[in-house]
Amino acid sequence: MVMAVALIVIVAASLVFHFASPWWTTPLASNWQRMDDTLSITLLITGVFFVGINLFVAYALWRFRHRGERRAAYEPDNRKLERWLLVGTTLGIMALLAPGLFVYADYVRAPDDALIVEVLGKQWEWHFRFPGAGGKLGLTNVSHVNASNPFGLDPKDPIAQGNLLVAGDLHLPLNKPVKVLLRSQDVLHDFYVPQFRARMNMVPGMVTSFWFTPTKAGRYEILCAQLCGVGHYNMRGYVVVEDEATFLKWLEAQPTFTATMETPRGGTESAPTGGTDSPQARGKALAQSKGCIACHSADGKPGVGPTWKGLYGKTESMADGSTALVDEAFLKNEIRNPQARVVKGFSPIMPKIDVTDDELAALSAYIQSLGNSGPPPANR
């Protein structure tokens, strides 16, 4: 009897929690009503089975409880009951699967006027690519993939040269359909924005996709929903949904593939700070193309790695208890050998990045341009 009462209480509490729960889905995209309807159908069917089975077990515990010497009758099979269970289970599974097939077909079939954005996942960072002025994505090939070219864009393809590369926050326009193309450079990842309730696996060697229309402005966190290594928990980013004018202004400021692949000329002394060909400008473009800004902010905001704002000249505490002055030698060593020494409070998840001496000098110059935390070192 105690078990029967406990099961009834569990069923009643589950129903009350469901209807009184504040965790309802949020209307943030245009094509989610059908998804929500499918989820509701799934919840209704599984809920009916949950309630029915538990109440049946509670009834059986009460009806056939032990009373004296009465023994249960042995019944090896019940063909009538088996047929009812077979038909009921079949209809239930069909009702669960059929709506999902139609919804999924719509989920991956984007409108013709959808804005295209490609998302690349790699341990443990996000990269984004937009078409250029021609509205098309350029050719890619795995033979071109390297630290400076994670997408593997073909440098000789004129369309690829004009593609826009983003390694920071992903901005999207409000009330405009967006088709998301998904690729992985290394292991299985999953592009997941919890508030959007939209996600898709990123399988190495494949291009997967889905689409949605953001209908509410805001800043939403991107997570990787597949365990992808020791830095999985830090594989984060942000989607910023904004009005179209603000989005277009942001998009115009993003570097083209050609700009990120330009070879620095000469040293770091002659060009003035802030010029388009200055070492600082080249370093900023490199930081974007190599994905550095996915982990290191330039405005002081906390991130996966130490912020670059005010980093130069600062004395950092290391994980091994030592301290180190952040000078040019420190920066170059940390970029080339990121896990040799780890700053206290951060995880050793930064991958080793192949950079030339000129690229290293440009990155160092850019970090220095973001401000000093103390007097410059004597050997600067």
C-alpha positions, 0 to 999 in steps of 0.5 A: 500500500505504501508503494501504491500511495507513493506512486500516486503522489509522484504522478500528481507532483509531476503533473503539478510541476509541469503546469506550474513550471516557469521554464516554458519555451521562449518565442525567439524565432519565427519557425519554432511554432511547429517545433514547439507543437511537436515537443508538445505532442511528444510530451503529451504522448509520453505523459499519458504513458507515464501517468497510465503506467504508474497508475496501473502499477499502483492499482496492481499493488493495491488490487493484488496485495498480499492477503493471507494464503491467496496465491497468484494465478500463473498465466504464461501469455495473454494474446488479447492483451499483447495485441492491444499493447502492440497496436497501442505502442505502434500508434504511439511511436508513429505519433511521436515520429511522424510530426518530427519528420515534417518539422525536421524537413522544414528545419533544414530547408531554408528560404531562398532569401536567407542570409548565409553564415558558416560556422566552424568549430575547432578545439575550443573556439568558434569561427564565422564566415559571411559571403562578400559583396557577391553574396556567395561563399568561396571555394574551400579545400582541406589542403589550404587549412592552417592556423591562419586559414581555418576554413581552408579558403582557396587564396586563388578564388576571387569569391573566397578573397572577398568573404568576411571572417569573424572570430568574435561575437556572431551578429545577426539581423533582426527579422531576417531568415538565417541559414547556418552552415556548420563544419568541424575542423577536428572532432564532433562539435554541436552549435547550440544556443539554448535560448534559440532551442536550435542546435545541430551536430558539426561532423568532421568531413560534412557540412550540416545546416539549419535555419531560423529567423531571430525575432527578438534582439539580444545577446545569447550565449553559444555553447558546444553541446558535444563533449569535444575534449578537455576544453569543452566547457570553455567552448563558448561564444555569443550571438548578437541579434540587432536591427538590420542597419546596425548589423550591416554597419558591423558587417562592413567592419569585418575583415575580408579573407584577403586582408587576414592573409596579407603578409606583413612587410618588413619590421614593426617600427616604421608604420604609424600606430593605427594605420591600415598597414601598421603592425598593430592593424596587421596584428588585429587582423591576425588576432581575428583570423587565428581566432585569438579574440574568441578567448582574449578580449580587447576591452577588459571583459573576462574571457576564457583567457586573460584580457589583452587590455592593459596586459603589457607591462603587467606582472602575472601570477602563474599557476606554478606559483611564479610570477612573470613580467609581460614584456615582448619576450613573454608574449612571444613565448606564450603565443608559441608555447602556450602550455609551457606556463599557464597564468593562474586562474586559467585552464591550459587549453590554448592550442599551439598556433603556427605563426611566422616571426613577422606575424608574431611581431604584429600580434605582440605590437597589437597587444602592446597597443591595447595599453600598459599596466605599468612602466615599460621594461628597461630592455624594450 
